Amino acid sequence: MKKICLLVGAVATVYMAHGQQTRFYTDPNDRFKEAKEYFQKEQYSLAYPIFKELKAGTAETQTVNQPVTTQELNYYTLVCGLKQNEETAVNKAIDYIDLEKNSARSQMMAYHLGEYYFREKKYREAANFYEQANIANLSNSDISNMKFHQGYAYFTMQQFDRARPLFNTVRNLKDDPNYLDANYYYGILAFKEAKYTDALQSFKVVENEDGYGTVVPYYIAQIYYIQGKKEEALKYAEEKIKKGESQFYDLELKQMIGHAYFEQKEYAKALPYLEDYVAKTEKVRREDIYELSYCYYQTGKLSKAIEGFKQLSGKEDPLSQHAMYLLGDAYLKTGQKANARNAFLFCTANSSNAEQKEIAKFQYAKLSYELGYQDEALNSLKSFLAEYPKSTYNTEAQELLVAVLANTNNYKDALVLIDGLKTPTENAKRLYPRILYGRSTELVNDGRFAEANTLLDKALKDPYNGSVLPLVSFWKAELAYRTNKTDEAIKYYNAYLDGGSPSSGEATPVAARYNLGYCYLRKENYPVALDHFEPIGKNASLRSDGLTQDAYLRTGDCYFMMKNYSKAKVIYDNVIKFSWPAEDYATFQNAMIAGIKSTSEKRSLMTTMTRKFPESSLVTDANMEIANSLISDEKYAEAITFLDKVVRQSGNASLKPEALLKMGIAAYNMNNSADAVKYYKALIGQYPNSPEAADAIENIKVVYVNDNRPEEYAAYMKQVGKPISVDTEDSLTYYVGDNHYQAGNVNAALTAYNNYLQKFPNGAYAIDANYFRGEIYSDKKDWNNALAAYTYVANNAPNKYAEPAVLEAARLNFFEKKDYATAESYYKQLNELASSQENKLEAMRGLLRSQYQLKKWTDAVDNAKNLTAAKGSSSDDKALANMAIAKSYQVEGNYNQAIATFKNVVSQNKAALAAEARYEIANCWLAIDKLTDAEKAAFETINKSGSYGYWVTKSYILLGDIYFKQKDYFNAKATFQSVVDNSLDADLQAEAKTKLAQATAEEQKASRFN
C-alpha cells in the first residue's frame, strides 16, 4: 500500500512540473503533438487536460506562427471526453457531427459516440452511431472492435441477420481481442438458424475457455445429437457431466442424456438423468414426465411410475393414451384394481391407438365386474361386444357377461338385457327364473304388486325354475294375501311349505305359517288358524319378538272365537303380565269375555282399559262396548254419556254414525223424543251417506208419526234432499247399470252408470254409481276417470263405500298421479275411517310415504313411530319409518344418529329404500369428513343396489367428491367422467360435468407442465 502511494505521488509531481513548463515555455504545436501522442497511445487521461488547455485559447498560444486548428482541437477534446465517459461531451459530440463539414472527422466521431453508448449498454443508440461511421477512417483495431460491438448491439436487439455477418468477420481474426466472443455469438446465431456445422466450428473454438466452458458443451452435444451422431453426443455430454464441472446447462444436458438412453431402450441408464432433471426443474414437458415414468415402469419402480403417469391424463394425444394404458397395467401389477379401472377408462376415451383402446375397454369392463360395479360391467361388456364382435377377447367377454348376470342384484337391467337376447345361451336360460324372482321381490318392496305378479307368473311357468320355485310360491302367496285373495294365498303358502320352504329374506317357514294363520282367520276357520298360530307363539316370553307376540295373541283370538274362553283368558292375562304393546287389546278382550257372564264386570274392565291406555286406538271401541252394555241393561242415560265420548273422540271414526244412532235410540227409549230427533238429525246432517243415516230417517219417521206430525217429517225430508218417494226413473236408471255389473258386463254397466249420473248427478244412487264406475275404470287402468269417481265417493264420506273409495283415491294420487299432497289428505281420511286392521295399516303406510315424499320430516317422524308400534306392521313399514327418522336426524346435523338409523333401514329393506339409505350413509360420513368410511359406504351402494340406477349414479358422484377432497384429481376426474359418459339422468350428468371441470381446473393449478 505504501509503494502504491509513493508511485502516485511521483506521477503527480512529474505531471505538475511538465504542466508548468508547457503552460509557460512550450510551443502550442509541440503541446498539441504531445497530446496526440498520448491520444494515440490511448492515454486519454493524460491527453485530455492538454487538449482542454489548448482549447482554452490563452494569449500566449495565440502568438505562435502556426496555431492549432480549432476543428482538430475540438475533435480530440470531445473524443477524450467520451473516452472518459463524460456525459457533457455527448451532446457536444453530436453537435460536432451535425455542424462540422469534415465528413471523415464526423464519421470518426460517430464511431466514438457508438463506443460511448456501447459502454453505457445503450445498444440501440450505439448501433445508430456505428451505422454513421465509416471504416475507411478507422484503424484496423477500431474496425474490428466496431464490428464486434455493432454485431453485439444488433444481437441484443434481436436483429440477428445484421449481427451474423459482423460476428462472422471477427470470428476469423484469431489475434483479435474479440475473437472468442465473436465465435460464441456467431455459434449461437448459427445454431438458431440450424447451420450446425458453422455453429459447431465456432463453439469448438471457445469450448474450453473461461466463461464459455460451462455453456457451450450443451450446444455441442445438441448439435451432435441433431446431426444423428447420437453415440458421440451421448459420450460427449456424459464426459462433461462426469468431470464435475459446473455446467450452466447441467439439467438440460442430463435431460438430453436421459432422452438418448431412453431412445436406446436403456431405461436403467436413462433413469438417474431424467429423475434429476425432472426433480430440479420447476416446469417440465409432458414428454419428460412420460419418459421418466416409463423408465420407472420398466425398472420395476411401479409406485413412482404411477405417480408420473397419473399427471398425463386428460389429453387426446397418443402420449396420454399410452400413459393411461401403462398406468392401468402398473396399477394391476400393484394390486390396485380400482385405480387400474379408472386408468383404463381414460385410455378408452382416446382413439389415438385403436389396439390400446380395444384392450383398455375390455380391461375396464372386466375390472368393473371384479370390483362389483355390476351396472358398469353390464354396460361395458355389452358395448365391447357390440363394438368388437371379432375381438380375441370376445369369448371371455361373453363369459364375463354371463357371470355378471349370475352375480348381479341389478335385476331390473339384467331382465331387460336377457329379454333382449335373440338366442340366449343355456346358462342364460338357467339364470332367467332367478332374475325374474329377484326383480319381482324388488317390485313387491316398492309396492308395485301387479308388475311383480306378472314376473312371478313367468317364473312359475319357466322350465328352469327349480332353484327358485318355492320362493316364487311364497311371494305369489304374499301378493295374494296383500290383495285379499285369501284362497290363492293359502294355495301358494302351502306350495312354498311343501317345496322345502327355503329361507330368503322375508320368505321363511315361520312367516308362511303365520300368514296362513291370518288367511284362515279371515275365512273364520278358527281351528285351522289356531293350528298355525299356536306353534309359533307357544314359547312366548317377556322378550319375544313382535311376530311371536302377535301369533300368541292371535292364538288367544282363535280360542275366543271358538268360545274356549278359559284358554283365551289365560293368553290375554299373560300378555298383560308381560306388558307387551298389545296389553290394551288383551285387556279389551278380557272385558269382552267378562261380559259374557257379567255386564258390570265388562264395563269395569273396559273402564280400566281406557284409564290405563288413554292413547290406545281401542279407547273409542271400549267406550262403544260400555255404551252397548249399558243399553242392554236399559241404562240409557249412562249409555248416552259414553256414546257422546265416541262421537267427540278422535278414534275410530267409523263408529261415530253408529254412536249418534244409538244416542237417538237411547233418548227415544227414555221417552225423550226431542233429544232423539236431535241426535237423528245430527247423524243425517254429519253423515248423510252412511248406512246409519237411512236407519235414522226411519226412526225420525216413527217419532213424527207417533207424535202425529207427518207433515213435519215430509218437510224435513224435503229439506235434506230426500223426498218421501224416490223418483221411479232414478231407481230404474240406476238398476240398469247395476244389473249389467252383477252380470259381469262391465262395458255396458259403465255406459249405464254414466247415463244415470248424467241424468241424476245427485241422485239417490249417485254414490253407488260413482263407486262402481271407479272400480270399472280402475280395472281398465283409466286412472283419471277412476280417480274422479272415487273422489266423489270419498268426499261424501261416510257411506257404505267410503272406506274402499278413500283407499283407492289415496293410492291413485300417490302411485299414478304422484300428487303426494292430495294423497296425504286421503290417507289421513282413511286413517279416520278404517275399520279393518289392514286398511288402518295401509293408511299409516300411505301417510308416511306421502309425508316422506313431501319432506315433512317432523310429521313423518311422529307417524313413523305410530306405524312401527302398530300391530301387523311389516319390515317394509319399519324400514320406511326408520328412513323418515334418519332423514330428520340428517337434516338436524345429527349424523351419527342418522347413520345408525339408516343402517336399520338397510337391515329391514332390500329394495329402493335400502339403496337410498346406503347412499345417505355415505353422504353422512362425507359430511363429517370420514372419507374412508364414506368411500366404503358408497361402494356398498354400488355393489348392492344395482337395480336403483339413480342412487348408484349418486354414489359415483359422491366417490368423485371424496377423491376431490383428497386431492386425488386423477381418480376424481375418472369417476366424474364415467358418470358423464354413462348416466342417462340429465341432471346427474350435468352435475358430474360441472364437478369434472372443477377437478380438471384444480389439477392444472397443481401441474408442473410448462
Sequence and secondary structure as in RCSB ss.txt:
>XXXX:A:sequence
MKKICLLVGAVATVYMAHGQQTRFYTDPNDRFKEAKEYFQKEQYSLAYPIFKELKAGTAETQTVNQPVTTQELNY
YTLVCGLKQNEETAVNKAIDYIDLEKNSARSQMMAYHLGEYYFREKKYREAANFYEQANIANLSNSDISNMKFHQ
GYAYFTMQQFDRARPLFNTVRNLKDDPNYLDANYYYGILAFKEAKYTDALQSFKVVENEDGYGTVVPYYIAQIYY
IQGKKEEALKYAEEKIKKGESQFYDLELKQMIGHAYFEQKEYAKALPYLEDYVAKTEKVRREDIYELSYCYYQTG
KLSKAIEGFKQLSGKEDPLSQHAMYLLGDAYLKTGQKANARNAFLFCTANSSNAEQKEIAKFQYAKLSYELGYQD
EALNSLKSFLAEYPKSTYNTEAQELLVAVLANTNNYKDALVLIDGLKTPTENAKRLYPRILYGRSTELVNDGRFA
EANTLLDKALKDPYNGSVLPLVSFWKAELAYRTNKTDEAIKYYNAYLDGGSPSSGEATPVAARYNLGYCYLRKEN
YPVALDHFEPIGKNASLRSDGLTQDAYLRTGDCYFMMKNYSKAKVIYDNVIKFSWPAEDYATFQNAMIAGIKSTS
EKRSLMTTMTRKFPESSLVTDANMEIANSLISDEKYAEAITFLDKVVRQSGNASLKPEALLKMGIAAYNMNNSAD
AVKYYKALIGQYPNSPEAADAIENIKVVYVNDNRPEEYAAYMKQVGKPISVDTEDSLTYYVGDNHYQAGNVNAAL
TAYNNYLQKFPNGAYAIDANYFRGEIYSDKKDWNNALAAYTYVANNAPNKYAEPAVLEAARLNFFEKKDYATAES
YYKQLNELASSQENKLEAMRGLLRSQYQLKKWTDAVDNAKNLTAAKGSSSDDKALANMAIAKSYQVEGNYNQAIA
TFKNVVSQNKAALAAEARYEIANCWLAIDKLTDAEKAAFETINKSGSYGYWVTKSYILLGDIYFKQKDYFNAKAT
FQSVVDNSLDADLQAEAKTKLAQATAEEQKASRFN
>XXXX:A:secstr
 HHHHHHHHHHHHHHHHHHHHHHHHS HHHHHHHHHHHHHTT HHHHHHHHHHHHH  TTGGGSSS   HHHHHH
HHHHHHHHTT THHHHHHHHHHHH   HHHHHHHHHHHHHHHHHTT HHHHHHHHHH  GGGS HHHHHHHHHHH
HHHHHHTT HHHHHHHHHHHHT TTSTTHHHHHHHHHHHHHHTT HHHHHHHHHHHTTSTTTTTTHHHHHHHHHH
HTT HHHHHHHHHHHHHTT   TTHHHHHHHHHHHHHHTT HHHHHHHHHHHHHH SSB HHHHHHHHHHHHHTT
 HHHHHHHHHTTTT  SHHHHHHHHHHHHHHHHTT HHHHHHHHHHHHT  S HHHHHHHHHHHHHHHHHTT HH
HHHHHHHHHHHH TT TTHHHHHHHHHHHHHH   HHHHHHHHHT SS  HHHHHHHHHHHHHHHHHHHHTT HH
HHHHHHHHHHH TT TTTHHHHHHHHHHHHHHTT HHHHHHHHHHHHHTT   BTTB HHHHHHHHHHHHHHTT 
HHHHHHHHHHHHTT  TT  HHHHHHHHHHHHHHHHTT HHHHHHHHHHHHHHT TTHHHHHHHHHHHHHHH HH
HHHHHHHHHHHH TT TTHHHHHHHHHHHHHHTT HHHHHHHHHHHHHSSS GGGHHHHHHHHHHHHHHTT HHH
HHHHHHHHHHH TBSHHHHHHHHHHHHHHHHTT HHHHHHHHHHTT  SS  HHHHHHHHHHHHHHHTT HHHHH
HHHHHHHHH TT TTHHHHHHHHHHHHHHTT HHHHHHHHHHHHHT SBTTHHHHHHHHHHIIIIIS  HHHHHH
HHHHHHHH  SHHHHHHHHHHHHHHHHHTT HHHHHHHHHHHHHSTT  HHHHHHHHHHHHHHHHHHT HHHHHH
HHHHHHHH SSHHHHHHHHHHHHHHHHTT HHHHHHHHHHHHHH TT HHHHHHHHHHHHHHHHHTT HHHHHHH
HHHHHHH   HHHHHHHHHHHHHHHHHHHHT  B 
